Each structure stands twice: as C-alpha cells, then as structure tokens.
C-alpha cells in the first residue's frame, strides 16, 4: 500500500516537473531570455520599416540542476563596466504598432533565480561648446539742436516816448482822434524792424531764404518803413519824415484809422543802425469823416522842409522845384473828391505853390506816377507844396478850389 502511494507520488512529481520545464522554456523565450525561435503573433497592421537597434548584451541565464530553495538575485559585480550604447532617433511610424499579446502568468519555479533586470542605459550627448554671440553696439544717436539764428545786436533807448505818441501828435494837428496800439501787430512790426537792421536793407518784404526771415515780420512788411545810418534816430524822427512826405502824410491823417503799430529797432553793426516800421493799413475801420485839413484851422506848427528820398518822389510833379522845398499842406475830401487849384499866402503875400492830385501828378517814371496817383486818389487828396519852406512866425492862408466849391482856412508858424 505504501509503495503504491509512493510510486503515485513520484509519477505526479515527475509530471509536474516536466510541465514546469515546458512552461518555463516557453515563458523565457517569450521574454527574450532564451535563445531560439520566438513565437510570432499574427498582425493585420501593415509592415513598418525596420528600425536598426544596437545589439543588447544578453546576460547568461543559469540552468537549474537540482531543485533548491529559492535564492535572491545576485547583485551586479562592481568591476562590470557598462558600455554606452548609442541611441538612434526613432523614425516616425506610418501606423501604430499593435500591443504585444497577453501571456499567461508564469508561476515562480522553486530553486530558480529570477531574471536580472535589463539595464537602462542613458546616453548623454557631449556638450556642444557655444560661443557667446557678441551684441552689436547700438548706434549712439546725437540729436543736434536746430540752428540758432544769430541774435540781432539791438540796443534799447530808455526814456523814449511811446511810438504812437508821435503819430497821435500829428493826428491832433489834423483835428483827428488818437489811435491805440494793436499788440499783435506791434510784435510783427518789431520782427520786421529787426530784419531791416540786421540785413541792412529797406524793403516792403522779407526774403524767405534769409536766416533772419520770420512769418511775423513778413506780416508787417507792407507798412511804412524808415531806415537810417544814424544810430540815435527815434520814432519821432521817423514820424516827422513821413509827415513831411506828400504820399505818406495822407495815410497818417486817415480819419478811418483807429489802431496802429510802430516799432523802432537799433543795431550797432552794419551800415543801417536804425529801422522804424509802422502798420496803418490794417487799422482803417473807423468812420470816414471828411474833409480833413492839415494843419487844422487855427493851429500853430513848426516850419518843415519836404522829405527827401520819399517814394514816389514828389519833385518831378513840380517842374523846376528843388530841395529844400516846403512841407506839404493837405486837404482830404474822401474818395472821388477832386481839387482843381490852390492859392497860398504868407502874411498876405502870394507864395509859389505846386498842386499834386490824382489827376495831375507825374512822377519820375510810369511806376512812380501810378503809385503816387493811387495814394492820392484813395482819399481824394490835394497836396500843396510851397517852393520854399515857410518862414517862422508867419500867418498862412490856404484856399483850395474843389468841384464842390472853395475850402479855405488859416494857421500860423512858430
């Protein structure tokens, strides 16, 4: 009985051992631990190009001889050196690789050592030396200030009366109200007077190419100007010059004038040391009350001489006259007024006198004739020019014969 049981037990043990060996060999090959043909798994996926893989050393697998108790895996020897395996970049696959088929779990076999772990080899790429990229120097931008115009060498004369004080004194001699300063025009006339002094010119315009040009100055360039080499010249001298000119006086005593600007600038350098500029053209917006007599009836004046170098020149309109001639005596009738004759008596005696009107004046050339007649025609002006300046302390009687009848008055000289 005992023998039969022992025999049966040995047969069962033998069968179990054979089965274990079969299963073990199948499992190890499946995992790649045993050499020999590997089982293939049919796949329906399209074939993929082979990816070259460096050979991986397969550690030796001990073959069991006799059943022994399970033992622990031997640690790797310290003298073993892992060779770096070059990595090959994976190529993109045209189709995903199907997962590996599942295998039945393999029971641990007694007396067999577990397979050693596959070493994970990490290949480090050698560092690529990099050179610092030099940063190009940034260009330094230097902003230059705009060119500065040379400052005019101007001097200020303290104690001078207001420029318009001299103008208003002339207007009082004609029985007209005073005018007031227009600040904006004053600044523009300051600019043009400065332009005339630093450029040593006398002009009704400014050259835009000049470094001294300014838009403000150009706005006042149409006005009257007076330039001289005398550095001591004042606004009073400029007004006196215009007052004694037959073609400037009518504009100073225009009854429509309410605002004005007059500037005087001095420059110690150059040829012209003083320039005066006066703007009357933009200030004629008052009522036109004519006639205007200059000098007014009953007034007393200082005898003056006719201004020289006025444009247009008055003497060509008075044949045979030379400087010094007498300062003008004027009658303003308003636009359209016409004067035919004039008579002048000094202390009761007739004095030779020239009459200038828009109908009779003839200048040095056609241009001067046209300018002179235009000025006289604008206010119906008649100007009497004595052949010689009036004497002092005299009574003067004036009689103009106009289309509307005679206009007469008297004044005195100092």
ChimeraX attribute file (.defattr): number of C-alpha atoms within 10 A of each C-alpha:
attribute: neighborCount
match mode: 1-to-1
recipient: residues
	/A:1	5
	/A:2	7
	/A:3	8
	/A:4	9
	/A:5	10
	/A:6	11
	/A:7	11
	/A:8	12
	/A:9	12
	/A:10	12
	/A:11	12
	/A:12	12
	/A:13	12
	/A:14	12
	/A:15	12
	/A:16	12
	/A:17	14
	/A:18	12
	/A:19	11
	/A:20	17
	/A:21	13
	/A:22	11
	/A:23	15
	/A:24	16
	/A:25	13
	/A:26	15
	/A:27	17
	/A:28	16
	/A:29	15
	/A:30	15
	/A:31	10
	/A:32	12
	/A:33	16
	/A:34	16
	/A:35	9
	/A:36	8
	/A:37	9
	/A:38	13
	/A:39	9
	/A:40	8
	/A:41	8
	/A:42	7
	/A:43	10
	/A:44	7
	/A:45	10
	/A:46	10
	/A:47	11
	/A:48	12
	/A:49	10
	/A:50	7
	/A:51	11
	/A:52	9
	/A:53	11
	/A:54	10
	/A:55	7
	/A:56	9
	/A:57	8
	/A:58	11
	/A:59	11
	/A:60	10
	/A:61	14
	/A:62	10
	/A:63	8
	/A:64	11
	/A:65	8
	/A:66	9
	/A:67	11
	/A:68	10
	/A:69	10
	/A:70	13
	/A:71	11
	/A:72	8
	/A:73	12
	/A:74	9
	/A:75	7
	/A:76	8
	/A:77	7
	/A:78	6
	/A:79	6
	/A:80	7
	/A:81	7
	/A:82	8
	/A:83	8
	/A:84	10
	/A:85	14
	/A:86	13
	/A:87	13
	/A:88	10
	/A:89	8
	/A:90	9
	/A:91	9
	/A:92	9
	/A:93	11
	/A:94	10
	/A:95	10
	/A:96	10
	/A:97	12
	/A:98	9
	/A:99	7
	/A:100	7
	/A:101	9
	/A:102	6
	/A:103	8
	/A:104	8
	/A:105	7
	/A:106	12
	/A:107	9
	/A:108	12
	/A:109	16
	/A:110	14
	/A:111	14
	/A:112	20
	/A:113	18
	/A:114	15
	/A:115	13
	/A:116	14
	/A:117	8
	/A:118	10
	/A:119	9
	/A:120	6
	/A:121	12
	/A:122	10
	/A:123	11
	/A:124	10
	/A:125	8
	/A:126	6
	/A:127	6
	/A:128	6
	/A:129	6
	/A:130	6
	/A:131	6
	/A:132	6
	/A:133	6
	/A:134	6
	/A:135	6
	/A:136	6
	/A:137	6
	/A:138	6
	/A:139	6
	/A:140	6
	/A:141	6
	/A:142	6
	/A:143	6
	/A:144	6
	/A:145	6
	/A:146	6
	/A:147	7
	/A:148	7
	/A:149	10
	/A:150	9
	/A:151	9
	/A:152	17
	/A:153	15
	/A:154	16
	/A:155	13
	/A:156	10
	/A:157	12
	/A:158	6
	/A:159	6
	/A:160	10
	/A:161	11
	/A:162	13
	/A:163	20
	/A:164	22
	/A:165	16
	/A:166	17
	/A:167	25
	/A:168	19
	/A:169	16
	/A:170	21
	/A:171	23
	/A:172	16
	/A:173	18
	/A:174	22
	/A:175	18
	/A:176	20
	/A:177	15
	/A:178	17
	/A:179	19
	/A:180	15
	/A:181	16
	/A:182	16
	/A:183	12
	/A:184	10
	/A:185	24
	/A:186	20
	/A:187	17
	/A:188	24
	/A:189	30
	/A:190	22
	/A:191	24
	/A:192	35
	/A:193	28
	/A:194	28
	/A:195	28
	/A:196	30
	/A:197	29
	/A:198	25
	/A:199	17
	/A:200	20
	/A:201	15
	/A:202	17
	/A:203	17
	/A:204	15
	/A:205	17
	/A:206	22
	/A:207	12
	/A:208	11
	/A:209	7
	/A:210	11
	/A:211	13
	/A:212	20
	/A:213	19
	/A:214	16
	/A:215	13
	/A:216	17
	/A:217	23
	/A:218	19
	/A:219	17
	/A:220	30
	/A:221	24
	/A:222	19
	/A:223	20
	/A:224	19
	/A:225	24
	/A:226	22
	/A:227	23
	/A:228	19
	/A:229	17
	/A:230	14
	/A:231	17
	/A:232	11
	/A:233	20
	/A:234	20
	/A:235	26
	/A:236	18
	/A:237	14
	/A:238	25
	/A:239	25
	/A:240	16
	/A:241	20
	/A:242	23
	/A:243	23
	/A:244	20
	/A:245	22
	/A:246	29
	/A:247	25
	/A:248	19
	/A:249	22
	/A:250	25
	/A:251	21
	/A:252	20
	/A:253	25
	/A:254	22
	/A:255	26
	/A:256	18
	/A:257	24
	/A:258	19
	/A:259	21
	/A:260	22
	/A:261	27
	/A:262	30
	/A:263	25
	/A:264	25
	/A:265	30
	/A:266	29
	/A:267	22
	/A:268	17
	/A:269	14
	/A:270	12
	/A:271	16
	/A:272	21
	/A:273	24
	/A:274	29
	/A:275	32
	/A:276	29
	/A:277	29
	/A:278	30
	/A:279	23
	/A:280	21
	/A:281	15
	/A:282	16
	/A:283	18
	/A:284	16
	/A:285	12
	/A:286	12
	/A:287	10
	/A:288	15
	/A:289	13
	/A:290	17
	/A:291	15
	/A:292	22
	/A:293	20
	/A:294	23
	/A:295	23
	/A:296	21
	/A:297	17
	/A:298	12
	/A:299	15
	/A:300	17
	/A:301	15
	/A:302	11
	/A:303	16
	/A:304	21
	/A:305	20
	/A:306	26
	/A:307	21
	/A:308	15
	/A:309	10
	/A:310	16
	/A:311	14
	/A:312	22
	/A:313	20
	/A:314	26
	/A:315	21
	/A:316	17
	/A:317	19
	/A:318	17
	/A:319	10
	/A:320	8
	/A:321	17
	/A:322	12
	/A:323	13
	/A:324	15
	/A:325	20
	/A:326	21
	/A:327	23
	/A:328	27
	/A:329	20
	/A:330	25
	/A:331	25
	/A:332	26
	/A:333	22
	/A:334	20
	/A:335	14
	/A:336	10
	/A:337	20
	/A:338	21
	/A:339	26
	/A:340	16
	/A:341	16
	/A:342	21
	/A:343	17
	/A:344	23
	/A:345	17
	/A:346	17
	/A:347	14
	/A:348	11
	/A:349	10
	/A:350	12
	/A:351	16
	/A:352	12
	/A:353	20
	/A:354	20
	/A:355	22
	/A:356	29
	/A:357	24
	/A:358	23
	/A:359	13
	/A:360	14
	/A:361	19
	/A:362	24
	/A:363	21
	/A:364	13
	/A:365	11
	/A:366	10
	/A:367	11
	/A:368	18
	/A:369	20
	/A:370	15
	/A:371	15
	/A:372	24
	/A:373	22
	/A:374	15
	/A:375	18
	/A:376	25
	/A:377	20
	/A:378	17
	/A:379	25
	/A:380	23
	/A:381	27
	/A:382	30
	/A:383	25
	/A:384	25
	/A:385	27
	/A:386	22
	/A:387	21
	/A:388	19
	/A:389	17
	/A:390	21
	/A:391	17
	/A:392	13
	/A:393	14
	/A:394	17
	/A:395	19
	/A:396	20
	/A:397	19
	/A:398	18
	/A:399	16
	/A:400	22
	/A:401	15
	/A:402	16
	/A:403	10
	/A:404	10
	/A:405	10
	/A:406	13
	/A:407	15
	/A:408	16
	/A:409	15
	/A:410	18
	/A:411	17
	/A:412	22
	/A:413	17
	/A:414	11
